[in-house]
Amino acid sequence: MESQNRENLGSRLGFLLLSAGCAIGLGNVWRFPYITGKYGGAAFVLIYLVFLVILGLPVMVCEFAVGRASKKSMSAAFQQLEPAGTKWHIYGGFAVAGNYLLMMFYTVVSGWFLKYFFQMIGGKFVGLNGDAIVNVFVGETVGSASTLLIWMVVVIIIGFGACFLGLQKGVERITKIMMSALFVIMVGLAIYVAFIPGSGAGYAFYLKPDFKALVGGEHGLWDTIYAAMGQAFFTLSLGIGSMEIFGSYIGKEHSLTGEALRVIGLDTFVAICAGLIIFPACAAFNVEASSGAGLAFMSLPNVFNSMGPVAGRIVGAFFFLFMSFAALSTVIAVFENIVAFPMDKFGWSRRKSVLINFVAMLILATPAALGMNVWSGVHFGAHIGSIDALEDFIVSQNLLPLGSMLFLLFCTLKKGWGWDGFIAEADAGDGIKFPKNKVVKFYLRYIAPLIILVVFIAGYFDIFGKK
């Protein structure tokens, strides 16, 4: 049963930055530039933006509406709103499990960025050649169990420490500071990179669409569209209640469509800004734009070294600092969802929930860290791979798309919460109202779930159809 003293966010800005912080993460500042580079630059970005609106926006409004109407976390939200005798609430357990699974590998990867921030400040990369820089990542970071475990623990302490302080004094206040600093750092870096000689080719690649190259390129039009749909969908971390929880903490002063547009706008700003930093820098220093993980960890330290021992350390430190902020904002937001689960479900105090979940997360995240080195022989088939890859597969390829499809169906079907209940909640308050015409209703009930289903099935073909 819900506690009568359930916490609420202290401000609208806190809600917007918390929701944006949950969406903004490694998918924006690392994966978005990498995928954009792989699939042709500006033309891919345009397709990505289209799917961000037609898929991401409606699902986010649905999550916010379910949260605000139920005033509960995912553990009980569907049960609060579903018609008697229906079983929508069963998904609540899977959604909560998805938050745990996401953090089991996300906390490990987040630790990489914190480590690199401190190493950059300390001058670790000054004077190192390309091979030595690669070894710092492959040998001294991913290849070292003790290093990964130490930084994983640091991330978990920071995340649950923010939650321990409370919703307003901890999660909201710390995220406000962190997200504000993130925006300032990114804008500053984007301006700095613009003055580097030779950066013009990077801007042309990133901002000037070449649809002829897109159609006749290496990957083809369909693969590019599929990749754009996937990136637009997964960047917002929808489907497992990561957004729903923040809807449960706000009042009805503002309509939810406008709030969702603002959150998506902040999320997109960070992704676009990351590209404005990385692509011009790569062009200036002849770094391959589609280097994947190496783009951040094995290639960019070379870029920073090329700026000089002092400037390179400063710019490099700021780069990995904003990467750390992006990662930690997601960690804190998802940890809040994890902490809220037993508080709503079992009536635990915040202190008890934080302490028990802290110990649980230390145990649950350890296999992903060890799977990158001492347990690297543990594999789940050629198509999935390591322990962290399995965890990512369960969340990204299964729970996120299927969960988002369930949110859409729950909010539009008569046997779910229903269209009338959803619209009444989404439109409560001042601001932009959700379109209520029959075309939009038909799209949300049938077409959008079908698109998500196509993405889900195509993802399986993409993974298991390869020889």
C-alpha positions as CSV (number, residue, x, y, z in Angstrom):
1,M,0.0,0.0,0.0
2,E,1.2,3.5,-0.8
3,S,2.6,5.5,2.1
4,Q,0.7,8.6,3.0
5,N,4.0,10.4,3.3
6,R,5.2,9.6,-0.2
7,E,7.8,12.1,-1.3
8,N,7.3,14.6,-4.2
9,L,9.8,16.6,-6.3
10,G,10.4,20.1,-5.1
11,S,10.2,21.9,-8.5
12,R,9.2,21.5,-12.1
13,L,12.9,22.1,-13.1
14,G,13.9,19.2,-10.9
15,F,11.4,16.9,-12.6
16,L,12.6,18.0,-16.1
17,L,16.3,17.6,-15.3
18,L,15.7,14.3,-13.5
19,S,13.7,12.9,-16.4
20,A,16.3,14.2,-18.9
21,G,19.1,12.8,-16.7
22,C,17.6,9.4,-16.9
23,A,17.3,9.6,-20.7
24,I,20.7,11.2,-21.1
25,G,23.5,8.7,-20.8
26,L,26.1,6.7,-22.7
27,G,23.6,6.2,-25.5
28,N,23.8,10.0,-26.2
29,V,27.4,10.8,-25.7
30,W,29.0,7.6,-26.9
31,R,26.6,5.5,-28.9
32,F,24.9,8.3,-30.9
33,P,28.1,9.7,-32.4
34,Y,29.3,6.2,-33.1
35,I,26.1,5.0,-34.8
36,T,25.8,8.3,-36.7
37,G,29.4,7.8,-38.0
38,K,28.6,4.2,-39.0
39,Y,25.4,5.0,-40.9
40,G,26.3,8.1,-42.9
41,G,26.2,11.2,-40.8
42,A,23.5,13.9,-41.3
43,A,21.0,11.8,-43.3
44,F,20.9,9.3,-40.4
45,V,20.4,12.1,-37.9
46,L,17.3,13.3,-39.8
47,I,15.8,9.8,-39.8
48,Y,16.6,9.4,-36.1
49,L,14.8,12.7,-35.2
50,V,11.7,11.5,-37.1
51,F,11.5,8.3,-35.1
52,L,12.3,10.2,-31.9
53,V,9.0,12.0,-32.4
54,I,6.7,9.2,-33.7
55,L,7.9,6.5,-31.2
56,G,9.7,8.2,-28.3
57,L,7.2,11.0,-27.6
58,P,4.0,9.0,-27.3
59,V,5.6,6.3,-25.1
60,M,7.1,8.9,-22.8
61,V,3.8,10.6,-22.4
62,C,2.2,7.2,-21.6
63,E,4.8,6.5,-18.9
64,F,4.4,9.9,-17.3
65,A,0.6,9.6,-17.4
66,V,0.7,6.1,-15.7
67,G,3.0,7.4,-13.0
68,R,1.1,10.6,-12.3
69,A,-2.3,8.9,-12.2
70,S,-1.2,6.0,-10.0
71,K,1.2,7.8,-7.7
72,K,3.2,4.6,-7.6
73,S,6.3,3.0,-9.0
74,M,6.2,0.3,-11.6
75,S,5.8,-2.3,-8.9
76,A,2.1,-1.3,-8.4
77,A,1.3,1.3,-11.1
78,F,-0.5,-1.0,-13.6
79,Q,-2.3,-2.7,-10.7
80,Q,-3.7,0.6,-9.5
81,L,-5.1,1.6,-12.9
82,E,-6.0,-1.7,-14.6
83,P,-9.6,-3.0,-14.8
84,A,-10.6,-5.6,-12.3
85,G,-9.7,-9.1,-13.4
86,T,-7.0,-8.1,-15.9
87,K,-3.3,-9.1,-15.5
88,W,-1.4,-6.0,-16.8
89,H,0.3,-5.7,-13.4
90,I,2.3,-8.9,-14.1
91,Y,4.7,-6.8,-16.3
92,G,5.5,-4.6,-13.2
93,G,7.9,-7.3,-12.0
94,F,9.6,-7.6,-15.3
95,A,10.0,-3.8,-15.5
96,V,11.6,-3.7,-12.0
97,A,13.9,-6.6,-13.0
98,G,14.8,-4.6,-16.1
99,N,16.1,-1.7,-14.0
100,Y,18.3,-4.1,-12.0
101,L,19.6,-5.7,-15.1
102,L,20.4,-2.4,-16.7
103,M,22.4,-1.2,-13.7
104,M,24.2,-4.5,-13.5
105,F,26.4,-3.6,-16.5
106,Y,25.8,0.1,-16.7
107,T,27.5,0.8,-13.4
108,V,30.6,-1.1,-14.7
109,V,30.8,0.9,-17.9
110,S,30.1,4.2,-16.1
111,G,33.2,3.5,-14.0
112,W,35.4,3.6,-17.1
113,F,34.6,7.3,-17.6
114,L,35.3,8.3,-14.0
115,K,38.6,6.4,-14.2
116,Y,39.6,8.2,-17.4
117,F,38.6,11.6,-16.0
118,F,41.0,11.2,-13.1
119,Q,43.7,9.7,-15.3
120,M,43.4,12.6,-17.7
121,I,43.8,15.1,-14.9
122,G,46.8,13.2,-13.7
123,G,48.5,13.3,-17.1
124,K,48.3,9.6,-17.6
125,F,48.2,9.9,-21.4
126,V,50.7,12.7,-22.0
127,G,53.5,11.4,-24.2
128,L,51.9,8.0,-24.9
129,N,51.7,6.7,-28.5
130,G,48.7,5.0,-30.0
131,D,49.5,1.5,-28.9
132,A,50.2,2.6,-25.3
133,I,46.8,4.4,-25.2
134,V,45.1,1.2,-26.5
135,N,46.7,-0.8,-23.8
136,V,45.4,1.6,-21.1
137,F,41.9,0.7,-22.1
138,V,42.3,-3.0,-23.1
139,G,44.9,-4.0,-20.6
140,E,44.7,-1.6,-17.6
141,T,41.0,-0.9,-17.6
142,V,38.8,-3.6,-19.1
143,G,41.4,-6.3,-18.6
144,S,41.9,-5.6,-14.9
145,A,39.3,-7.1,-12.6
146,S,40.4,-5.0,-9.6
147,T,40.2,-1.8,-11.5
148,L,36.7,-2.5,-12.8
149,L,35.4,-3.5,-9.4
150,I,36.9,-0.5,-7.6
151,W,35.3,2.0,-10.1
152,M,32.0,0.0,-10.2
153,V,31.8,0.4,-6.4
154,V,32.5,4.1,-6.6
155,V,29.7,4.5,-9.1
156,I,27.3,2.5,-6.9
157,I,28.2,4.5,-3.8
158,I,27.6,7.8,-5.6
159,G,24.3,6.6,-7.0
160,F,22.8,5.2,-3.8
161,G,24.4,8.0,-1.8
162,A,22.2,10.5,-3.7
163,C,19.2,8.4,-3.2
164,F,20.0,8.0,0.6
165,L,19.8,11.8,1.0
166,G,16.2,11.8,-0.1
167,L,14.3,12.7,-3.2
168,Q,14.5,16.5,-2.9
169,K,17.7,16.9,-0.9
170,G,19.7,14.1,-2.7
171,V,18.4,12.9,-6.0
172,E,16.8,16.2,-7.2
173,R,19.5,18.6,-5.9
174,I,22.5,16.6,-7.1
175,T,21.0,15.9,-10.5
176,K,20.2,19.6,-11.0
177,I,23.9,20.5,-10.3
178,M,25.2,17.7,-12.4
179,M,23.0,18.3,-15.4
180,S,23.6,22.0,-15.4
181,A,27.3,21.4,-15.3
182,L,26.9,18.9,-18.1
183,F,25.3,21.4,-20.4
184,V,27.9,24.1,-19.7
185,I,30.8,21.6,-20.3
186,M,29.3,20.4,-23.6
187,V,28.7,23.9,-25.0
188,G,32.2,25.0,-24.0
189,L,33.8,22.0,-25.7
190,A,31.7,22.4,-28.8
191,I,32.9,26.0,-29.1
192,Y,36.5,25.0,-28.4
193,V,36.5,22.3,-31.1
194,A,35.1,24.8,-33.7
195,F,38.3,26.7,-33.6
196,I,40.6,23.7,-34.3
197,P,42.1,23.8,-37.8
198,G,40.7,21.1,-40.1
199,S,37.5,20.6,-38.2
200,G,35.3,21.7,-41.2
201,A,35.1,18.3,-42.8
202,G,33.6,17.0,-39.6
203,Y,30.8,19.6,-39.7
204,A,30.1,18.8,-43.3
205,F,29.7,15.0,-42.5
206,Y,27.5,15.7,-39.5
207,L,25.3,18.5,-40.8
208,K,25.0,18.1,-44.5
209,P,22.8,15.2,-45.5
210,D,23.9,13.0,-48.4
211,F,20.9,10.8,-49.3
212,K,22.5,9.4,-52.4
213,A,25.4,8.0,-50.3
214,L,22.7,6.7,-47.8
215,V,20.9,4.7,-50.4
216,G,24.0,3.3,-52.1
217,G,26.1,3.1,-49.0
218,E,27.6,0.1,-47.3
219,H,24.6,-0.6,-45.0
220,G,21.7,0.3,-47.3
221,L,18.6,2.2,-46.7
222,W,16.7,-0.4,-44.6
223,D,19.5,-1.1,-42.2
224,T,20.0,2.6,-41.7
225,I,16.3,3.1,-41.0
226,Y,16.3,0.2,-38.6
227,A,19.4,1.6,-36.8
228,A,17.7,5.0,-36.5
229,M,14.6,3.5,-35.0
230,G,16.6,1.6,-32.5
231,Q,18.7,4.5,-31.5
232,A,15.7,6.9,-31.1
233,F,13.9,4.3,-29.1
234,F,16.6,3.1,-26.8
235,T,18.2,6.5,-26.1
236,L,15.2,7.4,-23.9
237,S,15.3,4.2,-21.8
238,L,11.5,3.7,-22.2
239,G,9.6,0.6,-21.3
240,I,10.8,-0.4,-17.9
241,G,9.3,2.5,-15.8
242,S,12.5,4.6,-15.7
243,M,10.4,7.6,-16.7
244,E,7.2,6.4,-15.0
245,I,8.6,6.9,-11.6
246,F,9.2,10.6,-12.1
247,G,5.6,11.1,-13.3
248,S,4.5,9.6,-10.0
249,Y,6.4,12.4,-8.1
250,I,4.8,15.4,-9.8
251,G,1.5,17.4,-9.5
252,K,-1.1,18.2,-12.2
253,E,-0.1,21.8,-12.8
254,H,1.4,21.1,-16.3
255,S,0.2,18.9,-19.2
256,L,2.4,15.9,-19.8
257,T,2.9,16.3,-23.6
258,G,4.7,19.6,-23.1
259,E,6.9,18.1,-20.3
260,A,7.8,15.1,-22.5
261,L,8.7,17.4,-25.4
262,R,11.1,19.4,-23.1
263,V,12.7,16.2,-21.8
264,I,13.2,14.8,-25.3
265,G,14.5,18.2,-26.3
266,L,17.2,18.2,-23.6
267,D,18.1,14.6,-24.5
268,T,18.4,15.4,-28.2
269,F,20.5,18.6,-27.4
270,V,23.1,16.5,-25.6
271,A,23.2,13.9,-28.4
272,I,23.5,16.5,-31.1
273,C,26.1,18.5,-29.1
274,A,28.2,15.3,-28.6
275,G,28.4,15.0,-32.3
276,L,29.4,18.6,-32.6
277,I,32.3,17.8,-30.4
278,I,33.4,14.5,-31.7
279,F,33.1,14.7,-35.5
280,P,35.0,18.0,-36.0
281,A,37.7,16.8,-33.6
282,C,38.0,13.5,-35.5
283,A,38.2,15.3,-38.8
284,A,40.9,17.6,-37.4
285,F,43.1,14.8,-36.2
286,N,42.3,12.1,-38.7
287,V,40.5,9.8,-36.2
288,E,38.1,7.2,-37.7
289,A,34.5,8.3,-36.9
290,S,33.2,4.8,-36.6
291,S,35.7,3.5,-34.0
292,G,33.0,2.3,-31.5
293,A,34.3,2.1,-28.0
294,G,37.7,3.1,-29.2
295,L,36.3,6.5,-30.3
296,A,36.1,7.6,-26.7
297,F,38.8,5.5,-25.0
298,M,41.4,4.6,-27.5
299,S,41.3,7.3,-30.2
300,L,40.3,10.6,-28.4
301,P,43.3,10.6,-26.0
302,N,45.4,10.9,-29.1
303,V,43.3,13.9,-30.1
304,F,43.8,15.5,-26.7
305,N,47.5,14.8,-26.8
306,S,47.7,16.6,-30.2
307,M,46.4,19.8,-28.5
308,G,49.5,20.0,-26.3
309,P,50.3,18.7,-22.8
310,V,48.4,21.4,-21.0
311,A,45.4,22.1,-23.3
312,G,45.0,18.4,-24.0
313,R,44.8,17.5,-20.4
314,I,42.3,20.2,-19.7
315,V,40.0,19.5,-22.7
316,G,40.4,15.7,-22.2
317,A,39.5,16.0,-18.5
318,F,36.4,18.0,-19.3
319,F,35.3,15.6,-22.0
320,F,35.5,12.6,-19.7
321,L,33.9,14.6,-16.9
322,F,30.8,15.3,-19.0
323,M,30.8,11.6,-20.1
324,S,30.8,10.7,-16.4
325,F,28.0,13.2,-15.6
326,A,25.9,11.8,-18.4
327,A,26.4,8.2,-17.1
328,L,25.9,9.1,-13.5
329,S,22.7,11.0,-14.2
330,T,21.2,7.8,-15.5
331,V,22.6,5.7,-12.7
332,I,21.0,8.0,-10.0
333,A,17.6,8.2,-11.8
334,V,17.4,4.4,-12.3
335,F,18.6,3.8,-8.7
336,E,15.7,6.0,-7.5
337,N,13.3,3.7,-9.4
338,I,14.9,0.7,-7.7
339,V,14.8,2.3,-4.3
340,A,11.1,3.2,-4.8
341,F,10.1,-0.3,-5.6
342,P,10.2,-1.9,-2.1
343,M,9.1,1.5,-0.5
344,D,5.8,1.3,-2.5
345,K,5.5,-2.5,-2.5
346,F,6.4,-3.4,1.1
347,G,6.3,-0.1,2.9
348,W,10.1,0.0,3.6
349,S,11.7,3.2,4.7
350,R,14.0,5.0,2.2
351,R,17.0,4.2,4.5
352,K,16.2,0.5,4.6
353,S,15.6,0.3,0.8
354,V,18.8,2.1,0.0
355,L,21.0,0.0,2.3
356,I,19.6,-3.4,1.1
357,N,19.6,-2.4,-2.6
358,F,23.2,-1.1,-2.2
359,V,24.4,-4.5,-1.0
360,A,22.3,-6.3,-3.6
361,M,23.7,-4.1,-6.5
362,L,27.3,-4.7,-5.4
363,I,26.7,-8.5,-5.7
364,L,24.6,-8.3,-8.9
365,A,27.0,-6.0,-10.8
366,T,30.1,-8.0,-10.0
367,P,29.6,-10.7,-12.7
368,A,29.6,-8.1,-15.5
369,A,32.9,-6.6,-14.2
370,L,34.5,-10.1,-14.0
371,G,33.0,-11.2,-17.3
372,M,35.3,-8.7,-19.0
373,N,38.5,-10.3,-17.7
374,V,38.8,-13.3,-15.3
375,W,35.4,-14.7,-16.4
376,S,35.9,-13.8,-20.1
377,G,35.6,-17.5,-21.0
378,V,31.9,-17.5,-19.9
379,H,30.0,-17.0,-23.1
380,F,26.3,-17.2,-24.1
381,G,26.7,-18.3,-27.7
382,A,28.5,-16.5,-30.6
383,H,25.5,-14.2,-31.2
384,I,25.3,-12.8,-27.7
385,G,28.7,-13.2,-26.0
386,S,29.8,-12.2,-22.6
387,I,27.9,-11.7,-19.3
388,D,27.5,-8.0,-19.8
389,A,26.3,-8.5,-23.4
390,L,23.7,-11.0,-22.1
391,E,22.4,-8.5,-19.6
392,D,22.3,-5.7,-22.3
393,F,20.5,-8.1,-24.7
394,I,17.8,-8.9,-22.2
395,V,17.1,-5.2,-21.5
396,S,17.8,-3.5,-24.9
397,Q,16.4,-6.2,-27.3
398,N,13.6,-7.4,-25.1
399,L,12.3,-5.5,-22.1
400,L,12.6,-2.0,-23.6
401,P,10.7,-2.6,-26.8
402,L,8.1,-5.0,-25.4
403,G,7.6,-2.8,-22.4
404,S,7.0,0.3,-24.5
405,M,4.5,-1.6,-26.6
406,L,2.7,-2.6,-23.4
407,F,2.5,1.0,-22.3
408,L,1.0,2.0,-25.6
409,L,-1.6,-0.8,-25.5
410,F,-2.4,-0.2,-21.8
411,C,-3.1,3.4,-22.4
412,T,-5.3,2.9,-25.6
413,L,-7.2,-0.4,-25.2
414,K,-10.6,-0.7,-23.5
415,K,-9.3,-3.7,-21.6
416,G,-6.4,-1.6,-20.2
417,W,-6.5,1.8,-18.6
418,G,-8.1,3.0,-21.8
419,W,-7.9,6.1,-24.0
420,D,-10.2,8.3,-22.0
421,G,-8.3,7.8,-18.8
422,F,-4.9,8.3,-20.5
423,I,-6.1,11.5,-22.3
424,A,-7.6,13.0,-19.1
425,E,-4.3,12.5,-17.2
426,A,-2.0,13.6,-20.1
427,D,-4.0,16.8,-20.6
428,A,-4.4,17.8,-17.0
429,G,-2.7,21.1,-16.3
430,D,-1.5,24.0,-18.4
431,G,0.5,23.5,-21.6
432,I,0.5,21.5,-24.9
433,K,-2.4,19.0,-25.1
434,F,-2.1,15.5,-26.5
435,P,-3.8,15.1,-30.0
436,K,-7.2,13.5,-29.4
437,N,-8.4,12.8,-33.0
438,K,-9.2,9.4,-34.3
439,V,-6.1,9.2,-36.5
440,V,-3.8,9.6,-33.6
441,K,-5.8,7.2,-31.5
442,F,-5.6,4.6,-34.3
443,Y,-1.9,5.2,-34.7
444,L,-1.1,4.7,-31.1
445,R,-3.3,1.6,-30.7
446,Y,-2.2,-0.2,-33.9
447,I,0.6,1.5,-35.9
448,A,3.1,2.5,-33.2
449,P,2.9,-1.0,-31.5
450,L,3.4,-2.5,-34.9
451,I,6.5,-0.3,-35.6
452,I,7.9,-1.4,-32.2
453,L,7.2,-5.0,-33.0
454,V,9.0,-4.7,-36.3
455,V,12.0,-3.2,-34.5
456,F,11.9,-6.0,-32.0
457,I,11.8,-8.7,-34.6
458,A,14.4,-7.0,-36.8
459,G,16.7,-6.8,-33.8
460,Y,16.5,-10.6,-33.4
461,F,17.2,-11.1,-37.1
462,D,20.1,-8.7,-36.9
463,I,21.6,-10.6,-34.0
464,F,20.8,-14.3,-34.7
465,G,20.6,-14.1,-38.5
466,K,24.3,-13.5,-38.8
467,K,26.5,-16.5,-39.7
